[in-house]
């Protein structure tokens, strides 16, 4: 289940090749610098995306988490546990934004 890159990201990648290559290399280095498995990494990044309200990142990391073996329930739970940290309205919005990705 491989997901496609967002059109906006593709445009950025075409226009700013060196920058996006560097960002992608930094992301890979960060993911590979410790003991966390890919599913855990993607769930953490999903939580960060929810915290900053990034719809594109929410979808991307939810899909990547699924590709790494996360269930829809684990994806939902990764967002729900943020309620006391980022607030219920932000959590509810994140869950709503992910309707196209989960279930």
Steps between C-alpha positions, in 0.01 A plus 500: 500500500728778379362851512559774247669828580277804530501724191627793709795293624580389145509864387729591788723204417522607134568865579737457794679176421801547728291622791250214487779246449665636815173493696435140392858398589466663842172316559658168404799568726271583793289185446812283479686654795329302774323182601138594419333291234335662199145461633589679823684776311200560276258508795721758672513710184123462468461644848724793412297563184182505709658743745587750227175444310662390175240319291753384241737364762214330685397312189857421399606366839176308551558327166865438582403361841254262329773394256723430801233276657292734716131424527229763464440471876869562576495806273190636673650428842822685409282808449259447791780478759592857409174638640648624829800646319356673192133521597180328395411735211839442335471123552146495362611698194794263443274196519258662257780583257609138497160359400624459144798294619356275769192280466 
